Structures are given as structure tokens and as C-alpha cells.
Amino acid sequence: MAQQVQTSTPGMQHAAQRFAETVSDFNQQLQKVNTTMSSLQASWTGDASRDFNTAMDNWERSFQVIINKLIEIMDTMGVNTKAYVNAEENASGTAKYFAQALPPLPGV
């Protein structure tokens, strides 16, 4: 039997923030790699250079897929966090309405 996953709005907000920080870190690292690759390409030629550049281009595309998936997860978490907050506010409003609309129970 699968275990249930539980979370809270602050937990979701914290996780979304961590995803955003990770995306930022990954983008900075990717920029550093690209800067280093530019320097290397300026001074290295030949078959080995071409093969290495092809490998690095493949790596960069794969790394960009990871970054994009992190952004997708982050966006989904942000949407879900907003939905949780809205649902909680709606439930709270409904509960207050019932509390005001219903007569008190006798003896309570």
C-alpha cells in the first residue's frame, strides 16, 4: 500500500523557494561552464576539440532539460500552494458561515 504524502502551505512555500534557489545556482554554473568552453574553443582546434564540443553541447542540452524540469516543478508547487491557501480560506469562510447561521445546540 502506498504511503500518503502530507505537506503544509509553509512547507510547500519553502520547497518552492529551494527549487528557485537551485535553478538560480544551476543557471550560474551553466554560465560558468559556457564561459570556460568559449575560452577553450578559442584556443583548441582539431578532431578532439570538435568531439569534445559535441559532447559538451549534449551535456548542456541535458542539463538544460533538468533546469527546465525544476522550473516546471517549482511552478506546479507555486500553483498548488495558492490552491491550498484558497481552499483553506474558503473552508474557513464556510465554517464561519455555518457557525453564524446555525442556532446554538441546546445545553451546549
Biotite code that builds the C-alpha atoms (Angstrom):
import biotite.structure as struc

atoms = struc.array([
    struc.Atom([0.000, 0.000, 0.000], chain_id="A", res_id=1, res_name="MET", atom_name="CA", element="C"),
    struc.Atom([1.331, 3.415, -0.932], chain_id="A", res_id=2, res_name="ALA", atom_name="CA", element="C"),
    struc.Atom([2.074, 5.856, 1.836], chain_id="A", res_id=3, res_name="GLN", atom_name="CA", element="C"),
    struc.Atom([0.285, 9.171, 1.817], chain_id="A", res_id=4, res_name="GLN", atom_name="CA", element="C"),
    struc.Atom([2.245, 12.333, 1.255], chain_id="A", res_id=5, res_name="VAL", atom_name="CA", element="C"),
    struc.Atom([1.449, 15.166, 3.607], chain_id="A", res_id=6, res_name="GLN", atom_name="CA", element="C"),
    struc.Atom([2.502, 18.770, 3.393], chain_id="A", res_id=7, res_name="THR", atom_name="CA", element="C"),
    struc.Atom([1.632, 22.202, 4.651], chain_id="A", res_id=8, res_name="SER", atom_name="CA", element="C"),
    struc.Atom([1.444, 25.547, 2.918], chain_id="A", res_id=9, res_name="THR", atom_name="CA", element="C"),
    struc.Atom([4.639, 26.803, 4.618], chain_id="A", res_id=10, res_name="PRO", atom_name="CA", element="C"),
    struc.Atom([6.336, 23.538, 3.652], chain_id="A", res_id=11, res_name="GLY", atom_name="CA", element="C"),
    struc.Atom([5.298, 23.956, 0.024], chain_id="A", res_id=12, res_name="MET", atom_name="CA", element="C"),
    struc.Atom([6.431, 27.577, 0.014], chain_id="A", res_id=13, res_name="GLN", atom_name="CA", element="C"),
    struc.Atom([9.802, 26.605, 1.483], chain_id="A", res_id=14, res_name="HIS", atom_name="CA", element="C"),
    struc.Atom([10.253, 23.822, -1.053], chain_id="A", res_id=15, res_name="ALA", atom_name="CA", element="C"),
    struc.Atom([9.332, 26.144, -3.940], chain_id="A", res_id=16, res_name="ALA", atom_name="CA", element="C"),
    struc.Atom([11.907, 28.641, -2.660], chain_id="A", res_id=17, res_name="GLN", atom_name="CA", element="C"),
    struc.Atom([14.574, 25.931, -2.539], chain_id="A", res_id=18, res_name="ARG", atom_name="CA", element="C"),
    struc.Atom([13.727, 24.919, -6.109], chain_id="A", res_id=19, res_name="PHE", atom_name="CA", element="C"),
    struc.Atom([14.062, 28.570, -7.195], chain_id="A", res_id=20, res_name="ALA", atom_name="CA", element="C"),
    struc.Atom([17.454, 28.836, -5.470], chain_id="A", res_id=21, res_name="GLU", atom_name="CA", element="C"),
    struc.Atom([18.615, 25.610, -7.108], chain_id="A", res_id=22, res_name="THR", atom_name="CA", element="C"),
    struc.Atom([17.511, 26.808, -10.551], chain_id="A", res_id=23, res_name="VAL", atom_name="CA", element="C"),
    struc.Atom([19.437, 30.033, -9.995], chain_id="A", res_id=24, res_name="SER", atom_name="CA", element="C"),
    struc.Atom([22.536, 28.122, -8.856], chain_id="A", res_id=25, res_name="ASP", atom_name="CA", element="C"),
    struc.Atom([22.324, 25.753, -11.835], chain_id="A", res_id=26, res_name="PHE", atom_name="CA", element="C"),
    struc.Atom([21.985, 28.653, -14.276], chain_id="A", res_id=27, res_name="ASN", atom_name="CA", element="C"),
    struc.Atom([25.045, 30.337, -12.747], chain_id="A", res_id=28, res_name="GLN", atom_name="CA", element="C"),
    struc.Atom([27.058, 27.128, -13.026], chain_id="A", res_id=29, res_name="GLN", atom_name="CA", element="C"),
    struc.Atom([25.935, 26.645, -16.617], chain_id="A", res_id=30, res_name="LEU", atom_name="CA", element="C"),
    struc.Atom([27.073, 30.177, -17.425], chain_id="A", res_id=31, res_name="GLN", atom_name="CA", element="C"),
    struc.Atom([30.490, 29.430, -15.892], chain_id="A", res_id=32, res_name="LYS", atom_name="CA", element="C"),
    struc.Atom([30.807, 26.266, -17.977], chain_id="A", res_id=33, res_name="VAL", atom_name="CA", element="C"),
    struc.Atom([29.839, 28.176, -21.126], chain_id="A", res_id=34, res_name="ASN", atom_name="CA", element="C"),
    struc.Atom([32.406, 30.889, -20.378], chain_id="A", res_id=35, res_name="THR", atom_name="CA", element="C"),
    struc.Atom([35.112, 28.268, -19.882], chain_id="A", res_id=36, res_name="THR", atom_name="CA", element="C"),
    struc.Atom([34.049, 26.481, -23.069], chain_id="A", res_id=37, res_name="MET", atom_name="CA", element="C"),
    struc.Atom([34.290, 29.731, -25.040], chain_id="A", res_id=38, res_name="SER", atom_name="CA", element="C"),
    struc.Atom([37.852, 30.237, -23.840], chain_id="A", res_id=39, res_name="SER", atom_name="CA", element="C"),
    struc.Atom([38.739, 26.658, -24.677], chain_id="A", res_id=40, res_name="LEU", atom_name="CA", element="C"),
    struc.Atom([37.169, 26.822, -28.141], chain_id="A", res_id=41, res_name="GLN", atom_name="CA", element="C"),
    struc.Atom([39.160, 29.949, -28.939], chain_id="A", res_id=42, res_name="ALA", atom_name="CA", element="C"),
    struc.Atom([42.463, 28.129, -28.485], chain_id="A", res_id=43, res_name="SER", atom_name="CA", element="C"),
    struc.Atom([41.787, 24.440, -29.211], chain_id="A", res_id=44, res_name="TRP", atom_name="CA", element="C"),
    struc.Atom([41.124, 23.065, -32.688], chain_id="A", res_id=45, res_name="THR", atom_name="CA", element="C"),
    struc.Atom([41.082, 19.688, -34.376], chain_id="A", res_id=46, res_name="GLY", atom_name="CA", element="C"),
    struc.Atom([39.106, 16.464, -34.203], chain_id="A", res_id=47, res_name="ASP", atom_name="CA", element="C"),
    struc.Atom([39.421, 16.083, -30.442], chain_id="A", res_id=48, res_name="ALA", atom_name="CA", element="C"),
    struc.Atom([38.186, 19.640, -29.979], chain_id="A", res_id=49, res_name="SER", atom_name="CA", element="C"),
    struc.Atom([35.153, 19.025, -32.205], chain_id="A", res_id=50, res_name="ARG", atom_name="CA", element="C"),
    struc.Atom([34.306, 15.773, -30.420], chain_id="A", res_id=51, res_name="ASP", atom_name="CA", element="C"),
    struc.Atom([34.671, 17.427, -27.034], chain_id="A", res_id=52, res_name="PHE", atom_name="CA", element="C"),
    struc.Atom([32.477, 20.353, -28.118], chain_id="A", res_id=53, res_name="ASN", atom_name="CA", element="C"),
    struc.Atom([29.822, 17.927, -29.356], chain_id="A", res_id=54, res_name="THR", atom_name="CA", element="C"),
    struc.Atom([29.908, 16.087, -26.028], chain_id="A", res_id=55, res_name="ALA", atom_name="CA", element="C"),
    struc.Atom([29.652, 19.355, -24.113], chain_id="A", res_id=56, res_name="MET", atom_name="CA", element="C"),
    struc.Atom([26.749, 20.515, -26.301], chain_id="A", res_id=57, res_name="ASP", atom_name="CA", element="C"),
    struc.Atom([24.940, 17.257, -25.486], chain_id="A", res_id=58, res_name="ASN", atom_name="CA", element="C"),
    struc.Atom([25.714, 17.710, -21.794], chain_id="A", res_id=59, res_name="TRP", atom_name="CA", element="C"),
    struc.Atom([24.434, 21.304, -21.885], chain_id="A", res_id=60, res_name="GLU", atom_name="CA", element="C"),
    struc.Atom([21.156, 20.246, -23.535], chain_id="A", res_id=61, res_name="ARG", atom_name="CA", element="C"),
    struc.Atom([20.667, 17.534, -20.898], chain_id="A", res_id=62, res_name="SER", atom_name="CA", element="C"),
    struc.Atom([21.474, 19.941, -18.089], chain_id="A", res_id=63, res_name="PHE", atom_name="CA", element="C"),
    struc.Atom([19.021, 22.470, -19.524], chain_id="A", res_id=64, res_name="GLN", atom_name="CA", element="C"),
    struc.Atom([16.314, 19.771, -19.509], chain_id="A", res_id=65, res_name="VAL", atom_name="CA", element="C"),
    struc.Atom([16.976, 19.285, -15.790], chain_id="A", res_id=66, res_name="ILE", atom_name="CA", element="C"),
    struc.Atom([16.761, 23.027, -15.157], chain_id="A", res_id=67, res_name="ILE", atom_name="CA", element="C"),
    struc.Atom([13.509, 23.230, -17.128], chain_id="A", res_id=68, res_name="ASN", atom_name="CA", element="C"),
    struc.Atom([12.023, 20.321, -15.146], chain_id="A", res_id=69, res_name="LYS", atom_name="CA", element="C"),
    struc.Atom([12.965, 22.039, -11.880], chain_id="A", res_id=70, res_name="LEU", atom_name="CA", element="C"),
    struc.Atom([11.214, 25.188, -13.110], chain_id="A", res_id=71, res_name="ILE", atom_name="CA", element="C"),
    struc.Atom([8.171, 23.120, -14.076], chain_id="A", res_id=72, res_name="GLU", atom_name="CA", element="C"),
    struc.Atom([8.048, 21.508, -10.623], chain_id="A", res_id=73, res_name="ILE", atom_name="CA", element="C"),
    struc.Atom([8.559, 24.888, -8.967], chain_id="A", res_id=74, res_name="MET", atom_name="CA", element="C"),
    struc.Atom([5.702, 26.402, -10.987], chain_id="A", res_id=75, res_name="ASP", atom_name="CA", element="C"),
    struc.Atom([3.441, 23.466, -10.133], chain_id="A", res_id=76, res_name="THR", atom_name="CA", element="C"),
    struc.Atom([4.273, 23.793, -6.456], chain_id="A", res_id=77, res_name="MET", atom_name="CA", element="C"),
    struc.Atom([3.523, 27.512, -6.580], chain_id="A", res_id=78, res_name="GLY", atom_name="CA", element="C"),
    struc.Atom([0.148, 26.872, -8.187], chain_id="A", res_id=79, res_name="VAL", atom_name="CA", element="C"),
    struc.Atom([-0.632, 24.122, -5.686], chain_id="A", res_id=80, res_name="ASN", atom_name="CA", element="C"),
    struc.Atom([0.392, 26.344, -2.777], chain_id="A", res_id=81, res_name="THR", atom_name="CA", element="C"),
    struc.Atom([-2.007, 29.032, -3.988], chain_id="A", res_id=82, res_name="LYS", atom_name="CA", element="C"),
    struc.Atom([-4.738, 26.405, -4.352], chain_id="A", res_id=83, res_name="ALA", atom_name="CA", element="C"),
    struc.Atom([-4.099, 25.175, -0.786], chain_id="A", res_id=84, res_name="TYR", atom_name="CA", element="C"),
    struc.Atom([-4.303, 28.721, 0.574], chain_id="A", res_id=85, res_name="VAL", atom_name="CA", element="C"),
    struc.Atom([-7.511, 29.424, -1.361], chain_id="A", res_id=86, res_name="ASN", atom_name="CA", element="C"),
    struc.Atom([-9.071, 26.138, -0.262], chain_id="A", res_id=87, res_name="ALA", atom_name="CA", element="C"),
    struc.Atom([-8.184, 26.856, 3.377], chain_id="A", res_id=88, res_name="GLU", atom_name="CA", element="C"),
    struc.Atom([-9.642, 30.360, 3.142], chain_id="A", res_id=89, res_name="GLU", atom_name="CA", element="C"),
    struc.Atom([-12.820, 29.019, 1.531], chain_id="A", res_id=90, res_name="ASN", atom_name="CA", element="C"),
    struc.Atom([-13.182, 26.287, 4.148], chain_id="A", res_id=91, res_name="ALA", atom_name="CA", element="C"),
    struc.Atom([-12.616, 28.793, 6.938], chain_id="A", res_id=92, res_name="SER", atom_name="CA", element="C"),
    struc.Atom([-15.219, 31.152, 5.470], chain_id="A", res_id=93, res_name="GLY", atom_name="CA", element="C"),
    struc.Atom([-17.725, 28.325, 5.100], chain_id="A", res_id=94, res_name="THR", atom_name="CA", element="C"),
    struc.Atom([-17.149, 27.188, 8.672], chain_id="A", res_id=95, res_name="ALA", atom_name="CA", element="C"),
    struc.Atom([-17.712, 30.736, 9.958], chain_id="A", res_id=96, res_name="LYS", atom_name="CA", element="C"),
    struc.Atom([-20.896, 30.995, 7.902], chain_id="A", res_id=97, res_name="TYR", atom_name="CA", element="C"),
    struc.Atom([-22.240, 27.765, 9.392], chain_id="A", res_id=98, res_name="PHE", atom_name="CA", element="C"),
    struc.Atom([-21.248, 28.844, 12.887], chain_id="A", res_id=99, res_name="ALA", atom_name="CA", element="C"),
    struc.Atom([-23.200, 32.077, 12.449], chain_id="A", res_id=100, res_name="GLN", atom_name="CA", element="C"),
    struc.Atom([-26.164, 30.550, 10.610], chain_id="A", res_id=101, res_name="ALA", atom_name="CA", element="C"),
    struc.Atom([-26.831, 27.591, 12.874], chain_id="A", res_id=102, res_name="LEU", atom_name="CA", element="C"),
    struc.Atom([-28.581, 28.086, 16.176], chain_id="A", res_id=103, res_name="PRO", atom_name="CA", element="C"),
    struc.Atom([-26.673, 27.030, 19.262], chain_id="A", res_id=104, res_name="PRO", atom_name="CA", element="C"),
    struc.Atom([-27.230, 23.471, 20.385], chain_id="A", res_id=105, res_name="LEU", atom_name="CA", element="C"),
    struc.Atom([-29.395, 23.166, 23.472], chain_id="A", res_id=106, res_name="PRO", atom_name="CA", element="C"),
    struc.Atom([-27.398, 22.519, 26.593], chain_id="A", res_id=107, res_name="GLY", atom_name="CA", element="C"),
    struc.Atom([-24.088, 23.424, 24.999], chain_id="A", res_id=108, res_name="VAL", atom_name="CA", element="C"),
])
